[in-house]
Amino acid sequence: MDTILSGFAAGTGPKYRVLAGVIRSAIQSGQLAPGYQVPPVRELAYRLGVTPGTVARAYTILTDERLLVAGVGRGTFVRRVEPAETPATAPIAVEPVPHGSEGKTYPISLFSPALPNVGQSALIKRCMAKVAEEPPSGVMHYPSHTAYRHAREAAVRWLTGTPLGKLDEGQVVLAHGGQNAIVLILQAVLRGRRPAVLVEELAYPGFRRAAELLRADLVPVAMDEHGLIPEALAEAARAHDAQIVCTSPEVHNPTCLFTPEWRRHEIVEVARRYDLQILEDDCYRIGPARADTFRCLAPERSWYTSSISKSLTPSLRIGFAVAPEQRALDLRRAADDSFFGIAAPMADLAARLLTCPELPVLHDKVKSEYARYIRVAVNHLGAYDLSWREDVPFVWLRLGQGWRAPAFCQAAEARGVQIRPSDEFTLRDARAPHAVRIAINAQIPIEAFEGAMVCLRDLLTDLPERINV
């Protein structure tokens, strides 16, 4: 290894690229054989007189190129190539992207969860072909509530197992994804020139964007380890004459926390006392529900949203908005007045896709694959203040002393890993905690994902002033 590294000092350009180039050449020439264990990050950094971040960044590039593989708890090795496999030298990306002639690499995006393709792509194509051959709703008519009954019934079947209380297809509206479902519900609920919307102090940014789109005032509500604090919710509702509270009790985005049923009952009591509507966003849950939904606990005032984006595919933009029984017409009018309804071929596709007998098996495979990536993240970051669940496609990392979320994200991106700072989950003028959300990208090889976790782990061990961003 020392002979190979002798060319490092003569290299020009960024040190991490020079180091990556030296190791790459040694692997391609056979000087480093498959299975060879390269030195640990800190050891090699000491030998070369560079920062650990420089070595980690070089290793990440080579892991992305599938020349190196990081073994969980064992070290980093030259990758063994299977006989039927060709070494991949193209940089990894969530979606295929063009590569410049100058050999530009693209970062690993851990901004948003990326679903593994475990067979749903082929299933969707088959369903599309059948719909194109014989579209049940036709291709020459405006969307209509009556014509889409089959799609709403399929949505109710998809939601079977979610404790929603009494539910029939007439209370469901098909939307263009979960975000559109949130907008529709706020359109159906909000009244007046400047309505107030309550949101968790850390919350899915889509709540904020939907409320701002409708010119509503946003009010943050304090949280604890169980979710919304009932006393804080009561104070905010009273002080601002709020009309609705938006919450994610099953899988809180971004912290992974779960609101237990006893706390949900306390929130319902506050909502009834101050005549608050409740909007429950359940888009991130891919495992079984752990408690009754608000719609089950307070059916007269609770609205529910979900979608197939986190468990099947985000590309089709199929979401569901569910109204309280007495407010179904309000929700339907919001959709009719906004866009008449989703396109007829998409409704037919939803009806066919959501009733396919293969879906439960595919869903289990998605959960299993996500869990595999989560375990890799926990293996490398679990020694830090990390919140995670195997059935949630992201983790929440609270940073140690010295790091601030924007600086940490900037340092990570400089090393080829993109993550979200806590600032993106607070209101614009609120104080953000020193934390980041790391989404699971199951569309890249797990070796590349592990390389990204190694990079983040190594950053955590360095103080920001020692990092060359």
Buried (B, 14 or more C-beta within 10 A) or exposed (E): BEEBBEBBEEEEEBBBBBBBBBBBEBBEEEEBEEEBEBBBBBEBBEBBEBBBBBBBBBBBBBBBBBBBBBEEEEEBBBBEEEEEEEEBEEBBBBEEEEEEEEEEBBBBBBBBBBBBBBEBEEBBEBBBEEBEEEBBBEEEEEBBEEBBBBBBBBBBBBBEEBBBBEBEBBBBBBBBBBBBBBBBBBBBBBEEEEBBBBBBBBBBBBBBEBBEEBEBEBBBBEBEEBBBBBEBBBBBBEEBEBBBBBBBBBBBBBBBBBBEBEBBBBBBBBBEEBEBBBBBBBBBBBBEBBBBBBBBBBBEBBBBBBBBBBBBBBEBBBBBBBBBBEBBEBBBBBBBEBBEBBBBBBBBBBBBBBBBEEBEEBBEBBBEBBBBBBBBBBBBBEEBEBBBBBBBBBBBBBBEEBBBBBBBBBBBBBBBBBBBBBBBBBBEEEEBBBBBBBBBBBBBBBBBBBBBBBBBBBBBBBEBEEBEE
